[in-house]
Amino acid sequence: MENATYNNKYILAISFISALGGYLFGFDFAVISGALPFLRIVFELDAWWEGFLTGSLALGCIVGCLVAGKLSDSYGRKFGLFGAALIFAISSFGMAIAPQLETFVVMRFLSGIGVGMASMLSPIYIAEISPPQVRGRNVAINQLTIVIGILITNLVNYKLSSLGEDSWRWMFGLGVVPSLLFLIGIVWLPESPRWLIAKGRLKEARAVLLRFGNSAVVEKTVDEVANSNKETSPISFKEVLHKSVRPAVVIGVTLAIFQQFCGINVVFNYTSTIFKSIGASLDQQLFETVSIGIVNLLFTLVAMWQVDKLGRRPLMLIGSLGLAITYVVLAFLLQNQISSALVSIFVLLSISVYATSLAPVTWVLISEIFPNRVRGMATSLAMVALWSAYFILVFTFPILAEKLGTYGPFYLYAGICVLGFVFVLRKVKETKGQTLEELEGNFRH
């Protein structure tokens, strides 16, 4: 029998195109950090409004995840990605010209819908087109484009900050450019063959699969996906919570919440607040965002190198424990107003630990562990949990920092990381090197 051989260059190329959704995610995620010092003045933000303005992205993400799950299961992954790109372009322009706070928050909410759709669909699409032996690396490309988006946005923010009080308008407006590039790129993407097979469109699926590999790849994939999709009735939410699927759903949702409650996005979104608390100038605050972006990128590359070698579970365990330790030290340094250089070192250390572990591996696991039939809806549920947790995290930080001091919340995040370590140790199984269909049995009762 002919061995399966893959056209890895082609698969890698379309994975990068799909992962441009991650770049836009990184842009919207990072742009707020550079813009906040200006928005605080322009819109006269108190702690509550600062948290809500920052977190309004997450509220949109929740809606985006719910919409994307239904859209992608009904009309295809490609259709959903196109919708996300269009929303990105419209909202970026809307934020740039917003005349008042309320308009800005509405546009940031709309941007969140695009982020939510892309955060769910890009990893799913990549997972569904990738060979099992490199699926972890390919899905991590999405995380790579996120951190590239964060780094480039931080660099641009740093340069634009000298333009005065309207700098923030340029920061947000430039998001239109990558949005349009993503729209153009989606035209070249083939539809997910696994989605086509699930819809009974076997001729189209075979044609797409022949671009991915030889005839053995085609027959192997068609047989495996057809066997895992024997049930053809419409998917209901009740099915996602069925006892046979529930273990995977519990793990996916818990990991999604943990990725946010581990606290690292406070460091990303409130860099200026953290360094302002130890007396850093505005220029230093914005420069620290650039340093964070560089470290984030370098260690994401380390994660891509190791995720299919060392495995998902060991990286998650190392990351959970590593973050707990660095947070305790960081909180102590902030509490005692010890040198900004040391604070910077431990902020960057926490970013490096997260970028090597929880950041990419959570996305990889969520894209892998759900059965083919319910993957869209189950992933949507996990992403809703993730963005709900993100909103709670970024909304509460300015309020907690005002009451407890900037250092206080980091002791709390350290405790959550310890709990996350215990959960991964007890509940999460290794997934590297297995097909999506083989994994279905591993996460069922």
KANOR-V151573 format. One line per field, one symbol per residue. phi: phi as a letter, one per 40 degrees, with the letter a starting at -180 (. if undefined). burial: b if it has 16 or more other C-alpha atoms within 10 Angstrom, else e. Layout:
BEGIN
phi = ???
burial = ???
END
This chain:
BEGIN
phi = .cccbbcccccccccccdccccccdccccccccccddccdccbfccccccccdcccdcccdccdccccdcccccbhcccccccccccdccccccccbdcadcccccccccdcccccccccccccdcccbccdcbccccccddccccccccccccccdcccccchccdcccdcccccccccccdcccdccccccccccccgccccccccccccaccccccccdccccccbccbcdcbcdccccccbddcccccccccccdcccgccccccbdccccccbgccdccdcccccdccccdcdcccccccbccbchccdcccccccccdcccccccccccbfcecccddccccccccccccbccccccccccbccddcbdccccdcccccccccccdccccddcccccbgdcddcccccccccccdcccdcbcccbcgbcccccdccbbc
burial = eeeeebeeeebbebbbbbbbbbbbbbbbbbbbbbbbbbbeeeeebebebbbbbbbbbbbbbbbbbbbbbbbbbeebbbbbbbbbbbbbbbbbbbbbeeeebeebbbbbbbbbbbbbbbbbbbbbbbbbbbbbebbbbbbbbbbbbbbbbbbbbbbbbbebbeeeebbbbbbbbbbbebbeebbebbeebbbbbbbbbbbeebeebbebbbbbbbbbbbeebbeebbebbeeeeeeeeebbbeeebbbbbebbbbbbbbbbbbbbbbbbbbbbbbbbbbebeeeebbbbbbbbbbbbbbbbbebbebbbeebbbebbbbbbbbbbbbbbbbbbbbeeeeebeebbebbbbbbbbbbbbbbbbbbbbbbbbbbbbbbbbbbbbbbbbbbbbbbbbbbbbbbebeeebbbbbbbbbbbbbbbbbebbeeebbebbbebbbebbeebbe
END
